[in-house]
Amino acid sequence: MRINEYNSLEEFTSQYIGIWGPSDGHWFGLDFIYKGSEYRFNTGSMYEPNDTILPDGRVALFGIYRKNTETINGKDYTLLEEFASMEDALESTCIEGIKFRDVIMDDNTELVGQD
């Protein structure tokens, strides 16, 4: 049985464009569970006041975090990787070596919150 609420990759990508506007269906963050672990896809940095400049000089727009089982140094999440574009995020294999595009569309990925 499919539990994932996303029916297409476009459905996900259209919600995360770097602008927060819930009335327009645009969000900053998504909490989801994949293979028993909780993760967060987030616009901008969750913990740093300044934008991250990636090694190639681009500004990070998105990040993928893994929820800690207990708070570490005052943080509930650990950053796995940051990205300058949605396409970079979708190609990332920072979750179990699997492309994020496949993780977010997996039948068993459970969406647990958006903000």
Secondary structure, 3 states (H helix, E strand, C coil): CCCCCCCCHHHHHCCCCCCCEHHHCECCEEEEEECCEEEEEEECCCCCCCCCECCCCCECCEEEEEEEEEEECCEEEEEEEEECCHHHHHHCCCECCECHHHHHHCCCCEEEEEC
